[in-house]
Amino acid sequence: MKNLLILTLGLFFSLSMAQRHEIGIFAGGANVIGDIGKSNYINPFPVSYGSEKLMDRVPFAIGAIYRFNFNPYMGVRFNGIFSRVVGSDASAPEQYKKERNYAYKNNIIEGSLVFEYNLFDINDEHGRKHSPYIFGGVGAFMYDKPTYSVNTTFVRDDLGVIVQPETTQSELISKTQKETNFTLPFGVGYKYKYRRSFVISAEVGFRYTSTDNLDFSYADESDFTFTAEPGINEQDVNNIHSNIIKSRQVGNMSNSDWYVFTGITLTYTFGRPPCYCD
């Protein structure tokens, strides 16, 4: 174990001295490709969410990145990004969405590892100062998932006396809990090297997910907790609960949601200048 640790540290030290490292920030916008709101693939713009606060209507993504360059063309990058996504049917062009008038706001925290390939040798000291690039990799993300509590009771007057024994009312209480899922990020960008130590890039990255609930458009029975007052007809209660579940299922439930980050990265290069030798 001791020898393995020494070998690992030695390998890391030799790589850190012989290769180029970059550390920096990512900032931009974010959007969900889902069932509520606009269905544009790239849409990092403010959304009419029904709130007076500007920050409630502005989707954004911000985070830190670390890049390790293997050679003038290839490297890997770690992303840690926090984002807010917002959507509203009121801003969609489809009339049926405007009439439905659903809206959502969600927070997404992502950690991902992606492989980058530069079309030009921008990582070489004697290479070009700009290059298009592509990237792809794996990651995990955390988001807010809604859960619901439904209380069904008889209709009562202000004194609590039942006034309509054959009529019930249901109260729906919603809250959110954190849910974790996997994602497959990929995208394209363009880099520019400034004064050797800084790299500025603009990129758009798509994230495939296996959930259909980033926009709060899907729920199943497991997301609900039902309680009913004793004495209510069981069949009536089942019908009420079934209708409530269906009311939280919006759009095409056979498709998963995607989310997209569009923005700019600024990284600082440190360590000894690389020497990519055969």
C-alpha positions as CSV (number, residue, x, y, z in Angstrom):
1,M,0.0,0.0,0.0
2,K,2.8,2.4,0.9
3,N,4.6,1.7,-2.4
4,L,1.4,2.2,-4.3
5,L,0.8,5.6,-2.6
6,I,4.4,6.7,-3.5
7,L,4.0,5.6,-7.1
8,T,0.6,7.5,-7.4
9,L,2.0,10.7,-5.9
10,G,5.1,10.5,-8.1
11,L,3.0,10.0,-11.2
12,F,0.7,12.9,-10.2
13,F,3.8,15.1,-9.6
14,S,5.4,14.3,-12.9
15,L,2.2,14.9,-14.8
16,S,1.6,18.2,-13.0
17,M,5.1,19.4,-14.0
18,A,4.9,18.1,-17.6
19,Q,1.4,19.0,-18.6
20,R,-0.8,22.1,-18.6
21,H,-3.5,22.7,-16.0
22,E,-6.4,25.2,-16.2
23,I,-8.8,26.4,-13.6
24,G,-11.6,28.9,-14.0
25,I,-15.2,29.7,-14.0
26,F,-18.3,29.1,-16.1
27,A,-21.2,31.6,-16.4
28,G,-24.2,31.7,-18.6
29,G,-27.8,30.7,-19.0
30,A,-29.8,27.5,-18.7
31,N,-33.0,26.0,-20.0
32,V,-35.0,22.8,-19.9
33,I,-36.3,21.0,-23.0
34,G,-39.5,19.6,-21.5
35,D,-43.3,19.8,-21.6
36,I,-44.0,23.2,-20.0
37,G,-43.1,26.5,-21.5
38,K,-41.1,27.1,-24.7
39,S,-39.7,24.0,-26.4
40,N,-36.6,25.8,-27.9
41,Y,-33.4,23.7,-27.7
42,I,-31.4,26.8,-26.7
43,N,-33.3,29.4,-24.7
44,P,-31.2,31.0,-21.9
45,F,-33.4,34.1,-21.7
46,P,-35.7,35.6,-18.9
47,V,-39.1,34.0,-18.6
48,S,-42.4,35.4,-17.6
49,Y,-42.9,33.5,-14.4
50,G,-45.6,35.6,-12.6
51,S,-43.1,37.1,-10.1
52,E,-42.1,40.7,-9.5
53,K,-38.5,39.7,-8.6
54,L,-36.2,39.7,-11.6
55,M,-34.1,36.8,-10.2
56,D,-37.2,34.6,-10.2
57,R,-37.5,35.1,-13.9
58,V,-33.9,34.8,-15.0
59,P,-32.4,31.4,-15.7
60,F,-28.7,31.1,-15.0
61,A,-25.8,28.8,-14.6
62,I,-22.6,29.4,-12.8
63,G,-19.8,27.2,-11.6
64,A,-16.1,26.2,-11.5
65,I,-14.1,24.1,-14.0
66,Y,-10.8,22.4,-14.0
67,R,-9.1,21.3,-17.3
68,F,-6.2,18.9,-17.8
69,N,-4.6,18.8,-21.2
70,F,-3.1,15.6,-22.4
71,N,-1.7,17.0,-25.7
72,P,-2.3,19.9,-28.0
73,Y,-5.7,18.5,-29.1
74,M,-7.1,16.5,-26.2
75,G,-8.0,17.1,-22.6
76,V,-10.4,16.3,-19.8
77,R,-12.5,18.8,-17.8
78,F,-14.4,18.6,-14.5
79,N,-17.4,20.8,-14.1
80,G,-19.2,21.8,-10.9
81,I,-22.2,24.0,-11.9
82,F,-25.2,25.4,-10.1
83,S,-28.1,26.5,-12.2
84,R,-31.7,27.8,-12.0
85,V,-34.1,26.8,-14.8
86,V,-37.5,28.6,-15.3
87,G,-40.4,27.9,-17.6
88,S,-43.9,29.2,-18.2
89,D,-46.7,28.3,-20.5
90,A,-47.6,32.0,-20.7
91,S,-44.5,32.6,-22.8
92,A,-45.0,29.6,-25.1
93,P,-46.3,30.2,-28.7
94,E,-48.8,27.3,-28.5
95,Q,-52.3,28.4,-27.6
96,Y,-53.1,25.2,-25.6
97,K,-50.1,25.9,-23.4
98,K,-51.2,29.5,-22.8
99,E,-54.7,28.2,-21.8
100,R,-53.1,25.6,-19.5
101,N,-50.9,28.3,-17.9
102,Y,-48.5,26.0,-16.0
103,A,-45.1,27.3,-14.7
104,Y,-42.1,26.0,-12.8
105,K,-38.8,27.0,-11.3
106,N,-36.1,24.4,-10.4
107,N,-32.5,24.3,-9.2
108,I,-30.0,21.9,-10.7
109,I,-26.6,21.1,-9.3
110,E,-24.3,19.2,-11.6
111,G,-20.9,17.5,-11.3
112,S,-19.5,16.1,-14.6
113,L,-16.4,14.8,-16.3
114,V,-16.1,15.4,-20.0
115,F,-13.5,14.7,-22.7
116,E,-12.6,17.6,-25.0
117,Y,-11.2,17.5,-28.5
118,N,-9.8,20.7,-30.1
119,L,-9.8,20.8,-33.9
120,F,-6.6,22.9,-33.8
121,D,-3.5,22.6,-31.6
122,I,-4.4,25.4,-29.2
123,N,-2.7,23.7,-26.2
124,D,0.8,23.9,-27.9
125,E,3.0,26.8,-27.0
126,H,3.7,27.2,-30.8
127,G,0.2,26.3,-31.9
128,R,-2.8,28.4,-32.8
129,K,-4.5,30.9,-30.5
130,H,-8.1,29.8,-31.3
131,S,-9.9,26.5,-32.0
132,P,-13.4,25.0,-32.2
133,Y,-13.9,22.0,-29.9
134,I,-16.3,19.3,-29.1
135,F,-16.9,17.5,-25.8
136,G,-18.8,14.6,-24.2
137,G,-18.8,12.7,-21.0
138,V,-20.7,11.6,-17.9
139,G,-22.1,13.3,-14.9
140,A,-24.6,13.4,-12.0
141,F,-27.0,16.1,-11.0
142,M,-29.3,17.0,-8.2
143,Y,-32.7,18.7,-8.7
144,D,-35.9,19.5,-6.8
145,K,-38.6,17.0,-7.1
146,P,-42.2,17.9,-6.0
147,T,-44.1,15.7,-3.5
148,Y,-47.7,16.1,-2.5
149,S,-50.0,15.6,0.5
150,V,-53.7,15.3,-0.2
151,N,-56.3,15.7,2.6
152,T,-59.9,14.9,1.7
153,T,-62.6,15.9,4.2
154,F,-66.4,16.6,4.3
155,V,-67.6,20.1,3.5
156,R,-68.1,21.9,6.8
157,D,-69.3,25.3,8.0
158,D,-67.3,27.8,10.0
159,L,-68.1,25.9,13.2
160,G,-66.9,22.7,11.8
161,V,-70.3,21.1,11.3
162,I,-70.8,19.0,8.2
163,V,-73.3,20.8,6.0
164,Q,-73.2,18.6,2.9
165,P,-72.6,14.9,3.8
166,E,-72.5,13.8,0.2
167,T,-69.9,16.4,-0.8
168,T,-66.1,16.4,0.0
169,Q,-63.2,18.8,-0.5
170,S,-59.5,18.0,-1.0
171,E,-56.6,20.1,0.0
172,L,-53.4,19.7,-2.0
173,I,-50.1,20.6,-0.2
174,S,-46.9,20.5,-2.3
175,K,-43.2,20.6,-1.2
176,T,-40.0,19.6,-2.8
177,Q,-37.2,17.1,-2.0
178,K,-33.8,16.6,-3.5
179,E,-33.5,13.9,-6.2
180,T,-30.2,12.6,-7.8
181,N,-29.9,11.3,-11.4
182,F,-27.3,10.7,-14.0
183,T,-26.7,12.7,-17.2
184,L,-24.7,12.5,-20.4
185,P,-23.3,15.9,-21.3
186,F,-22.1,16.8,-24.8
187,G,-21.7,19.9,-26.9
188,V,-19.6,22.3,-28.9
189,G,-17.6,25.5,-28.3
190,Y,-14.9,27.8,-29.5
191,K,-11.7,28.7,-27.6
192,Y,-9.4,31.7,-27.7
193,K,-6.0,31.9,-25.9
194,Y,-5.2,35.3,-24.6
195,R,-1.6,36.2,-23.5
196,R,-0.7,32.5,-23.0
197,S,-2.1,32.3,-19.5
198,F,-5.9,32.8,-20.2
199,V,-8.3,30.8,-22.3
200,I,-11.7,32.2,-23.1
201,S,-14.4,30.0,-24.6
202,A,-18.0,30.1,-25.6
203,E,-20.0,26.9,-25.6
204,V,-23.4,25.2,-25.6
205,G,-23.8,21.9,-23.8
206,F,-26.8,19.5,-23.9
207,R,-27.5,17.2,-21.0
208,Y,-29.6,14.1,-21.5
209,T,-31.5,12.8,-18.5
210,S,-33.7,9.8,-17.6
211,T,-36.3,11.9,-15.7
212,D,-39.4,13.6,-17.1
213,N,-39.8,15.9,-14.0
214,L,-37.3,18.8,-14.3
215,D,-40.3,21.0,-15.2
216,F,-42.6,19.4,-12.6
217,S,-44.7,18.0,-15.4
218,Y,-44.9,14.4,-14.2
219,A,-46.0,12.6,-11.0
220,D,-47.0,9.1,-10.1
221,E,-48.8,7.6,-7.1
222,S,-45.5,7.2,-5.1
223,D,-45.2,11.0,-5.1
224,F,-48.4,11.4,-3.1
225,T,-49.5,10.9,0.5
226,F,-53.3,10.5,0.8
227,T,-55.4,10.9,3.9
228,A,-59.2,10.8,4.0
229,E,-61.7,11.6,6.7
230,P,-63.5,8.5,8.1
231,G,-66.9,7.9,6.7
232,I,-66.2,9.1,3.1
233,N,-67.2,6.7,0.4
234,E,-64.1,4.7,-0.6
235,Q,-64.9,4.7,-4.3
236,D,-65.4,8.5,-4.3
237,V,-62.0,8.9,-2.5
238,N,-60.3,6.7,-5.1
239,N,-61.8,8.7,-8.0
240,I,-60.7,12.0,-6.4
241,H,-57.2,10.7,-5.9
242,S,-56.9,9.4,-9.4
243,N,-58.0,12.7,-10.9
244,I,-55.5,14.6,-8.7
245,I,-52.6,12.4,-9.9
246,K,-53.7,12.8,-13.6
247,S,-53.8,16.6,-13.1
248,R,-50.0,16.5,-12.3
249,Q,-49.2,14.6,-15.5
250,V,-48.6,17.1,-18.3
251,G,-47.5,16.7,-21.9
252,N,-45.7,13.7,-23.4
253,M,-44.9,11.3,-20.6
254,S,-42.9,9.0,-22.9
255,N,-40.0,11.5,-23.4
256,S,-37.4,12.4,-20.9
257,D,-36.3,16.0,-20.2
258,W,-33.1,17.6,-21.3
259,Y,-31.3,20.6,-19.9
260,V,-28.9,22.9,-21.6
261,F,-26.1,25.2,-20.5
262,T,-25.1,28.1,-22.7
263,G,-22.3,30.4,-21.6
264,I,-18.7,31.5,-21.4
265,T,-15.7,30.0,-19.6
266,L,-12.6,31.8,-18.5
267,T,-9.6,29.7,-17.3
268,Y,-6.2,30.5,-16.0
269,T,-3.3,28.3,-17.1
270,F,-0.7,27.4,-14.4
271,G,2.3,25.0,-14.0
272,R,5.3,24.6,-16.3
273,P,4.6,25.1,-20.0
274,P,3.8,21.7,-21.6
275,C,6.2,19.7,-23.6
276,Y,4.3,17.2,-25.8
277,C,7.1,14.9,-26.9
278,D,7.0,11.5,-28.6
